[in-house]
Amino acid sequence: MSTSAAENLMQLGIGQLGGGFPAAAVESFRAAIAADSAYIEAYHGLIRALREAGRQEQSIAAALALTALTPNDPQAHTVLSISLRHGGHLPEAEAAATRARILEWKLQLQRSPEKGSRL
């Protein structure tokens, strides 16, 4: 499938999720990922749809796959933290949230105009 097919499936999943059909959305997001395995937004949709469908452990597994795909993305670790929290894995959720904060701080430092300056 092409990227446009993945985008169409992603949009279908968003509509299904918004319409209160998380199980159908799961299948649409999975199809979008099958069409484009690097489609990060589809992973985010899948993770949320799985959570809303009450499939917490699958949501955690999808979030772990996203963090493996984008290990330096703070948002991926935040989503993992949310899924872990919903699944009752509180210590792991806190660790993922901490990892997200550290990655965000690193990004802020990289963007800082005074990078490398001393106080």
N, C-alpha and C positions, 0 to 999 in steps of 0.2 A: 504494500500500500504506500501511497505517497503521503507527504507531510500534510497536504490539504485534506486527505482522508482522515488523518489523525486529528486535525483541527476540527473537522466536522463531527467526529465522534466525541471529542472533548466538549464541544458545544451541546451536543445531545445529552451528555452526562450532566452538564451544568443545569440544563433544563429539567432533567429528571430529578436531580437532587433538590432543586428549588421547588419542584412540584410535589415533593414528599415521597419520592420513590427511590430511596437510597439503594435498594438491591438492584434495580435496573441500572442505576447510575454506575454501580460497581462494574457491571459488565461493559458498559460504554467506555469507562475510563480504562479498563483492562484492554479493550480492543484498541483504544488510542495508543496505549503503550506498546501493544503488539505491532502496531503500524509504524511507530517511531519510538524506539526504546530509550531515546534521550529526551523525550518530551516531558520536561520537569513539571510543568503545570498539570499534566495528566496524573502524575504521581500524587501531587497535592490533592487533586480531586478524588482520586482513589482512596487515599488515606482518610479523608473526611467522610466519604460515602461509607466506607467500612465501619468507621466509628458510629455514624448515624444508624447503620443497619445492626448495631449491637455486636459486631464481629471484631472485638477489641484486639485479640491476639493477631488476627490477620492485618489489622490496622498497624499494629506495632511492626509486624514483619515488613509491610510495605514501606513504613517510615525508615526502617533500618536499611532497606534497599535504596531508598532515596539518599540517605546519608552516605552510603557506599558510593553512590553515583556522584554526589556533590559533597565531599567530605569537609570542604571549607566554607560551606554555605550556612550562615547562622540560622536562616529560616528553616532549613531542613532539620536542624537539631532542635529547634523550637517545636516543630510539628512532632518530632519524635517524643519530646518531653510531654506534650499534650496527650498523645496516644498512650504513653506509658502511664500517665496519671489516670486516664480513663480506665485503663486496665488494672489499676490498683498497685502498680509497681512504683511506689513513691520514691524510694532511694534512687532508683535508676532514672526516674523522671527528673529529680533534682540534679543529678549528674549531667543529664542531657541539657537541662536549662543552663547550667553553669558553663558547659561547653559552648552553647549558643552565645552567651554573654562574652566569653573570651574571644570568640571569633569575631563578634561585632566590634569589640574594642580594637582588635587587630586591624579590621577594615577602617575604622575611624582614624587610627594612627597612620595608616597608609595614605589616607586622603588629606591628612592634616598638612596645611601649608608650612607649618613650622617643624616638619619632620626632621629629626636629627638635631634640633637646637637644644641647647642646655639652659637650665634655669639660672 
